Amino acid sequence: MKTGDLVRVTRASIGMPKGSLALVEAKLKHIGGTPSVLWQIYLLQTGRRLAMLNRDLEVLNASR
């Protein structure tokens, strides 16, 4: 996963249903000792910016 990828959210949270589409904006933090990475995403339906873990996102169309 990298900046510019189109992703689908695989875990629902308040104000964001499962299956929401988003664009990856930035890599915020690599969580040491685990394969988890925190990403800033832009939700297409609402225009909100959120931070989500890579395990909660599914890449649909990877940018080159």
N, C-alpha and C positions, 0 to 999 in steps of 0.2 A: 504494500500500500504506500502511496506517496501523494503529495500535494497535487490537486487537480482531478483525482479519481472520483468517479460517481459511485456512491455506496448506498446500501440498504441497511437500515437499522434492524437488528435481529432481536433486540430486547426493548420492550416498551418501558417508558417512564412517564412521569406526569407531563401532560401536554405534548407527548410525542408517541403516537401509536407504533406498534411493531410494523415494520414494512415501510416506514417513512423513507423518502429519498433525500440524499444530502450530498454535498460536495466537500471533499477534504480540503481544508484551508492551510493547516500547518501541523507539524509534529511538535507537540508541546513538551513531552518528557518521556524518556525511557525509564521504566521503573526497574531499578537495579535488582539483579538476582532472579528476575522473572522474564518471560518472553513478552510481557505486556508493554504496550506503548500507548500513551495518552495522545489523542488527536483532537484538534479543533475542527468541528464540522459546521457547515452552513445548511440548515434545513430548508429545502426548496418550498415546502408547503407554507411555512410560517415566517421564514426569513430570520429565524433565531439562530444564534451561534451557541454551540454547546461543546463541551469536552466529553469525549467518549473513549473507552478502551477499544483496542483493535479487535478483541474477541467479541465485541458487540456490534461489529460492522462487517458487512459482506461486500466485497468489491464487485461491481457490476460491469464497469467499463474503465479499464486502466488507461491512463494517459501515457503517452510515449515520450 
